[in-house]
């Protein structure tokens, strides 16, 4: 994971960038991938950091906002 909290994954022949968050920057993670479903967990604690379904129309897979913008 980079210092900005992003991961890179090659899926369907294209690079996908997955936002995790700066709070997790530099951590070692385990990515479990099945088809378009991805589960990312912290290898030290086993905590699930993020679960997502890859959107094939986007290169960057942003984190979901908890509250909508006004």
Helices and strands as residue ranges (DSSP letters): E 6-11, E 14-19, G 22-24, E 29-34, E 37-42, E 48-53, E 60-61
